[in-house]
Amino acid sequence: MTPDATTKMVGPVIRGADAEMAEAIIEAIEIDNPDKEIVVDDRRGYIRVSCPGECRITRQTLSEVLDHDVDISEIEPALSAFAGRIRMTDDAIVWYLERED
């Protein structure tokens, strides 16, 4: 699905201060959402990562990208905001739309 002007996008806004974590989050989101076009908008101070409808990142993928075990909660300090609703578990973060309207 390629997003257009009417597509509702969701996902994290990442602080750009920790470049390693920011790049790892982006790579993990790309891996965990293989069927979606990921939009990355780097504004230097922050990076907006968006997917149409739902965006997911898993602890397993982030750990593989960083090459060491991480808790999903380690993402929280890198997040300055997000679009959509958020659901967090010990194994994943999912940003989603509650409704399509």
N, C-alpha and C positions, 0 to 999 in steps of 0.2 A: 504494500500500500504506500503510494507516494503522497505525502501531505500536500494539500493546496490551501488556499486562503480560508476555506471553510472548515478545515480539519481541526478538531480540538486536540491540542497537544498537552502532554503531561510529562513531568520529570523533574529532576533536581536542578537547583542553581548552586553551583559549587564555588566556594571561595578559591581564588587563584593562588593564595599564599603558599600552599603545599603542593608544588607542581607534581611531585611523584604520586601523591594520593589522587589529585585531580585527573592525571593521565590514566591511572589505574581504574578509577571509577568509570571514565569514558570507555576504556577498552572492555571492562567487564560488562557494561551496559550493552555494548555492541555485540558481545558474545552471547549474552543472556536474552537478546531480542533479535534473533537471526532473521525473522520474517518481516522486520520493520525497518523503515528508513529512519536512521537516527540523525537528528539535526543538532549540531554543536555550534553554538554561537559564543565565541571567545571575546569578551569585552575587557580583557586585561585584568581588571579587578575581580571579575567573576566570570564563570562559564555556565551558560544555560544549556542543558542537555535535554532534548525533547523527543518524545515518541508519540505517534498517533494513538490515542485511546488508552493505552496502558504501557508502563515502563517498569521493568523489573531488574534488580541486581541481586545476586545471591552471594552468600558468604563463601561458598566453595569456589566460585569463579573469581571473586576478588582475591582470595587467598592464592589461587593459582597464578593470577596476574602479578601479584606482589611477591610471589615465591616464598611466602611464609604464612602461617595461620593467622587469621584476623577474626575478631568478633565483628559482627555486622554493626554494632554500636560505634565502632571506630570511624564510621563514615560521618556520624552526626556532627563532629566539630568542623568538618569540611562543608557542611550544608549551610547556606545562608538563607535559603528559601526553597520553595518548590511550587510547581503548578499541578493542580488537581488535588485529590485526596491521597492520603498515605496510609499504608498498612505495614507495620513492622513486626517481624518475628525474629527468633534467634538465627534463622537461616536465610532471610531475605527481606528486602524492602521492595514494595510495589506501590507505584504511583498510578492512580486510576481515576476515571470519571465516574461519578455516582450516577449521572444521567447523561443521556446523549443530547438533550436540548439545551 
